[in-house]
Amino acid sequence: MPNHVIHAKAEIQRPVSNIFIVLSLFAALLLNGLPWGGIWLMLRPDFVAMVMLYWCMHKPWRVGIGVSWGAGVLADVADASLFGQHALAYAVLAFGGVVLSRRLRMFDLRQQTTQVSVIFALTYAVYAMVHWQLNGNVVWLYFLGCLTSTLLWAPLSLIFQAMRQRRVDSE
């Protein structure tokens, strides 16, 4: 190889332990439990949905619909919301993440974010349908949380990828 060619350091993904996945989901549950109020409640991203979608995309054989359903039940208990509401929404999210995992990983982060926004919109649509069935109306402002979840997708992905990468010297 000629000397004028610059060699980039190879990036290798570390294997992810189940403990790391569980801890990241637990941290997301804690973030969802922060005391939000007023307009901030409408803008609150669904941290569990974001973390769940990341793992469904990158480890679909380990984190799928069953894990998402269980995390949704925990989120229902933590949020004191209708039992099964989050579980149903997270199951829809996980289905989209697992089925589209290869396609989503193929895109760069900008393109991936636009694709993920549709999955988040479907998740928030499930919340809206449940609220509509219970109360007879839809609170459209809750879809702002879908927007903030989408905007936080890139930073979350970059943080998780940085935690999983290790540099390998080419020498």
Buried (B, 14 or more C-beta within 10 A) or exposed (E): EEEEEEEEEEEEEEEBEEEBBEEBBBEBBEBBEEEEEEEEEBBBBBBBBBBBBBBBBBBBEEBBBEBBBEBBBBBBEBBEBBEBBBBBBBBBBBBBBBEBBEEBEEEEEEEBBEBBBEBBBBBBBBBBBBBEEEEEEBEEEBBBBBBBBBEBBBEBBEEBBEEBEEEEEEE
